[in-house]
Every structure is written in structure tokens, then in C-alpha cells.
């Protein structure tokens, strides 16, 4: 007699609890925070690349 694997009971998946959706106000606040971080990063990158381009061109940093 061999083991018959066709008639094994199937495992039932546990129902997943519904994910709680963030409130619209929370979404907007999070979006504002992300946008601020992106803008700050873009400013830093722009400043770095401009400084790098000036360095390659041989320009000196201006004294304030």
C-alpha cells in the first residue's frame, strides 16, 4: 500500500483582517512631509552639482 496524497485535506487560509486605511488628513500630511524632503534633497543636489560644475570650470567660491 502506498501513501495516497490526493485525498489529504486542504489547509484553509486564515482570513486576513482588513487593513485600516489612513484618513485623508493623514495622507495629506504625509504627502507634505515627503514633498518637503524631496525639495530639500533637490536643493542640496542642485547646489552640489553647481559647485562641481564650477570646480571643473576652475571657478572659485565667492566670499560672502
DSSP file (Angstrom, degrees, kcal/mol; ACC not computed):
  #  RESIDUE AA STRUCTURE BP1 BP2  ACC     N-H-->O    O-->H-N    N-H-->O    O-->H-N    TCO  KAPPA ALPHA  PHI   PSI    X-CA   Y-CA   Z-CA
    1    1 A X              0   0    0      0, 0.0     2,-0.2     0, 0.0     3,-0.0   0.000 360.0 360.0 360.0 126.5    0.0    0.0    0.0
    2    2 A X        -     0   0    0      1,-0.1     2,-0.5     0, 0.0     0, 0.0  -0.517 360.0 -92.1 -95.6 167.8    1.4    3.4   -1.0
    3    3 A X        -     0   0    0     -2,-0.2     2,-0.8     1,-0.0    -1,-0.1  -0.688  34.6-143.9 -82.0 127.9    0.6    6.8    0.5
    4    4 A X        +     0   0    0     -2,-0.5     3,-0.4     1,-0.1    -1,-0.0  -0.830  21.8 176.6 -95.6 109.7   -2.2    8.4   -1.3
    5    5 A X    >   +     0   0    0     -2,-0.8     3,-0.9     1,-0.2    -1,-0.1   0.558  66.2  77.3 -90.6  -8.7   -1.5   12.2   -1.4
    6    6 A X  T 3  S+     0   0    0      1,-0.2    -1,-0.2     0, 0.0    -2,-0.0   0.760  93.1  49.6 -73.7 -22.8   -4.6   13.1   -3.5
    7    7 A X  T 3  S+     0   0    0     -3,-0.4    -1,-0.2     2,-0.1     2,-0.2   0.126  76.6 126.7-107.3  21.7   -7.0   12.9   -0.6
    8    8 A X    <   -     0   0    0     -3,-0.9     2,-0.1     1,-0.1    -3,-0.0  -0.557  69.7-103.5 -75.3 142.9   -5.2   14.9    2.0
    9    9 A X        -     0   0    0     -2,-0.2     2,-0.2     1,-0.1    -1,-0.1  -0.417  37.5-116.2 -66.5 140.8   -7.4   17.7    3.5
   10   10 A X        -     0   0    0     -2,-0.1     2,-0.4     1,-0.1    -1,-0.1  -0.523  26.1-114.2 -77.7 142.9   -6.5   21.1    2.1
   11   11 A X        -     0   0    0     -2,-0.2     2,-0.4     1,-0.0    -1,-0.1  -0.609  28.8-135.8 -76.1 133.1   -5.1   23.7    4.5
   12   12 A X        -     0   0    0     -2,-0.4     2,-0.3     1,-0.0    -1,-0.0  -0.752  15.1-126.5 -91.6 135.8   -7.5   26.6    4.9
   13   13 A X        -     0   0    0     -2,-0.4     2,-0.3     1,-0.1     3,-0.0  -0.589  23.6-117.2 -79.6 140.0   -6.1   30.1    4.9
   14   14 A X        -     0   0    0     -2,-0.3     2,-0.1     1,-0.1    -1,-0.1  -0.583  36.9-106.4 -72.5 135.1   -6.9   32.3    7.8
   15   15 A X        -     0   0    0     -2,-0.3     2,-0.3     1,-0.1    -1,-0.1  -0.429  34.3-122.7 -64.4 135.5   -8.9   35.3    6.7
   16   16 A X        -     0   0    0     -2,-0.1     2,-0.1     1,-0.1    -1,-0.1  -0.579  24.4-114.6 -77.2 136.2   -6.7   38.4    6.7
   17   17 A X        -     0   0    0     -2,-0.3    -1,-0.1     1,-0.1     3,-0.1  -0.473  43.1 -96.2 -67.3 144.2   -8.0   41.3    8.9
   18   18 A X        -     0   0    0     -2,-0.1     2,-0.2     1,-0.1    -1,-0.1  -0.358  40.6-113.6 -62.9 138.3   -8.9   44.3    6.7
   19   19 A X        -     0   0    0      1,-0.1     2,-0.6    -3,-0.1    -1,-0.1  -0.510  27.9-119.2 -72.1 137.9   -6.2   46.9    6.6
   20   20 A X        -     0   0    0     -2,-0.2     2,-0.3    -3,-0.1    -1,-0.1  -0.691  26.7-136.7 -81.3 121.4   -7.1   50.1    8.2
   21   21 A X        -     0   0    0     -2,-0.6     3,-0.1     1,-0.1    -1,-0.0  -0.587  20.6-114.6 -78.4 133.7   -6.9   52.9    5.6
   22   22 A X        -     0   0    0     -2,-0.3    -1,-0.1     1,-0.1     2,-0.1  -0.334  36.4-103.0 -64.0 151.4   -5.3   56.1    6.7
   23   23 A X     >  -     0   0    0      1,-0.1     4,-2.2     4,-0.0     3,-0.4  -0.393  28.3-112.4 -72.6 153.0   -7.5   59.1    6.9
   24   24 A X  H  > S+     0   0    0      1,-0.2     4,-2.5     2,-0.2     5,-0.2   0.860 118.1  54.7 -55.2 -37.3   -7.3   61.7    4.1
   25   25 A X  H  > S+     0   0    0      1,-0.2     4,-2.3     2,-0.2    -1,-0.2   0.902 108.0  49.1 -64.9 -39.7   -5.8   64.3    6.5
   26   26 A X  H  > S+     0   0    0     -3,-0.4     4,-2.6     2,-0.2    -1,-0.2   0.894 110.3  51.8 -64.6 -39.7   -3.1   61.8    7.5
   27   27 A X  H  X S+     0   0    0     -4,-2.2     4,-2.5     2,-0.2    -2,-0.2   0.925 110.8  47.1 -61.6 -45.0   -2.4   61.2    3.8
   28   28 A X  H  X S+     0   0    0     -4,-2.5     4,-2.3     2,-0.2    -2,-0.2   0.896 112.4  49.7 -65.6 -39.8   -2.1   64.9    3.0
   29   29 A X  H  X S+     0   0    0     -4,-2.3     4,-2.1     2,-0.2    -2,-0.2   0.927 112.5  47.0 -64.6 -44.4    0.2   65.5    6.0
   30   30 A X  H  X S+     0   0    0     -4,-2.6     4,-2.4     1,-0.2    -2,-0.2   0.906 111.1  52.3 -63.7 -41.3    2.4   62.6    5.0
   31   31 A X  H  X S+     0   0    0     -4,-2.5     4,-2.7     1,-0.2    -1,-0.2   0.908 108.0  51.3 -61.0 -43.0    2.5   63.8    1.4
   32   32 A X  H  X S+     0   0    0     -4,-2.3     4,-2.3     2,-0.2    -1,-0.2   0.915 110.4  49.3 -60.3 -43.2    3.5   67.3    2.6
   33   33 A X  H  X S+     0   0    0     -4,-2.1     4,-2.1     2,-0.2    -2,-0.2   0.917 112.4  47.1 -63.1 -43.2    6.4   65.8    4.6
   34   34 A X  H  X S+     0   0    0     -4,-2.4     4,-2.5     1,-0.2    -2,-0.2   0.918 111.2  51.3 -65.1 -43.0    7.6   63.7    1.7
   35   35 A X  H  X S+     0   0    0     -4,-2.7     4,-2.6     1,-0.2    -1,-0.2   0.897 109.2  51.1 -61.5 -40.0    7.4   66.7   -0.7
   36   36 A X  H  X S+     0   0    0     -4,-2.3     4,-2.4     2,-0.2    -1,-0.2   0.916 110.7  48.2 -63.7 -42.5    9.4   68.8    1.7
   37   37 A X  H  X S+     0   0    0     -4,-2.1     4,-2.4     2,-0.2    -2,-0.2   0.901 112.3  49.3 -64.0 -39.9   12.1   66.1    2.0
   38   38 A X  H  X S+     0   0    0     -4,-2.5     4,-2.7     2,-0.2    -2,-0.2   0.925 111.5  48.5 -65.3 -44.2   12.2   65.8   -1.8
   39   39 A X  H  X S+     0   0    0     -4,-2.6     4,-2.4     2,-0.2    -2,-0.2   0.909 112.3  48.8 -63.3 -41.5   12.5   69.6   -2.3
   40   40 A X  H  X S+     0   0    0     -4,-2.4     4,-2.3     2,-0.2    -1,-0.2   0.919 112.5  47.9 -64.0 -42.9   15.3   69.8    0.3
   41   41 A X  H  X S+     0   0    0     -4,-2.4     4,-2.7     1,-0.2    -2,-0.2   0.909 110.9  51.4 -63.5 -41.9   17.2   66.9   -1.4
   42   42 A X  H  X S+     0   0    0     -4,-2.7     4,-2.8     2,-0.2    -2,-0.2   0.905 109.5  50.2 -62.3 -41.4   16.8   68.5   -4.8
   43   43 A X  H  X S+     0   0    0     -4,-2.4     4,-2.6     2,-0.2    -1,-0.2   0.925 112.2  47.5 -62.2 -43.7   18.2   71.8   -3.5
   44   44 A X  H  X S+     0   0    0     -4,-2.3     4,-2.5     2,-0.2    -2,-0.2   0.916 113.8  46.8 -64.3 -42.7   21.2   70.0   -2.0
   45   45 A X  H  X S+     0   0    0     -4,-2.7     4,-3.0     2,-0.2     5,-0.2   0.915 112.6  49.7 -65.2 -42.1   21.8   68.1   -5.2
   46   46 A X  H  X S+     0   0    0     -4,-2.8     4,-2.6     2,-0.2     5,-0.2   0.930 112.2  47.9 -61.7 -44.8   21.5   71.2   -7.3
   47   47 A X  H  X S+     0   0    0     -4,-2.6     4,-2.4     2,-0.2    -2,-0.2   0.912 113.6  48.2 -62.2 -42.8   23.9   73.1   -5.1
   48   48 A X  H  X S+     0   0    0     -4,-2.5     4,-2.6     2,-0.2    -2,-0.2   0.939 113.1  46.2 -63.0 -47.7   26.3   70.2   -5.2
   49   49 A X  H  X S+     0   0    0     -4,-3.0     4,-2.6     2,-0.2    -2,-0.2   0.877 112.2  50.9 -66.1 -36.9   26.2   69.8   -8.9
   50   50 A X  H  X S+     0   0    0     -4,-2.6     4,-2.5    -5,-0.2    -1,-0.2   0.926 112.1  47.5 -65.0 -43.6   26.5   73.6   -9.5
   51   51 A X  H  X S+     0   0    0     -4,-2.4     4,-2.3    -5,-0.2    -2,-0.2   0.892 112.0  50.2 -62.4 -39.6   29.6   73.6   -7.2
   52   52 A X  H  X S+     0   0    0     -4,-2.6     4,-2.5     2,-0.2    -2,-0.2   0.916 110.4  49.2 -64.9 -43.1   31.0   70.6   -9.0
   53   53 A X  H  X S+     0   0    0     -4,-2.6     4,-2.2     1,-0.2    -2,-0.2   0.918 112.4  48.1 -62.8 -42.8   30.5   72.3  -12.4
   54   54 A X  H  X>S+     0   0    0     -4,-2.5     5,-2.6     2,-0.2     4,-0.9   0.882 110.5  52.1 -65.1 -37.4   32.2   75.4  -11.2
   55   55 A X  H  <5S+     0   0    0     -4,-2.3     3,-0.5     2,-0.2    -2,-0.2   0.919 109.9  48.4 -63.1 -43.4   35.0   73.4   -9.8
   56   56 A X  H  <5S+     0   0    0     -4,-2.5    -2,-0.2     1,-0.2    -1,-0.2   0.888 111.5  50.1 -65.0 -37.8   35.5   71.7  -13.1
   57   57 A X  H  <5S-     0   0    0     -4,-2.2    -1,-0.2    -5,-0.2    -2,-0.2   0.655 117.5-115.9 -73.7 -14.9   35.4   75.1  -14.9
   58   58 A X  T  <5 +     0   0    0     -4,-0.9    -3,-0.2    -3,-0.5     2,-0.2   0.604  61.9 150.9  90.7  12.4   38.0   76.3  -12.4
   59   59 A X      < -     0   0    0     -5,-2.6    -1,-0.3    -6,-0.2     2,-0.2  -0.513  39.4-130.5 -78.6 147.8   35.8   79.0  -10.8
   60   60 A X        -     0   0    0     -2,-0.2     2,-0.2     1,-0.1    -1,-0.1  -0.627  27.3 -96.0 -95.6 156.4   36.5   79.9   -7.2
   61   61 A X        -     0   0    0     -2,-0.2     2,-0.2     1,-0.1    -1,-0.1  -0.476  42.6-116.3 -69.2 137.5   33.9   80.1   -4.5
   62   62 A X        -     0   0    0     -2,-0.2     2,-0.4     1,-0.1    -1,-0.1  -0.520  22.4-126.1 -75.2 141.9   32.6   83.6   -3.9
   63   63 A X              0   0    0     -2,-0.2    -1,-0.1     1,-0.1     0, 0.0  -0.728 360.0 360.0 -84.9 136.9   33.3   85.2   -0.5
   64   64 A X              0   0    0     -2,-0.4    -1,-0.1     0, 0.0    -2,-0.0   0.507 360.0 360.0 -72.7 360.0   30.1   86.4    1.2
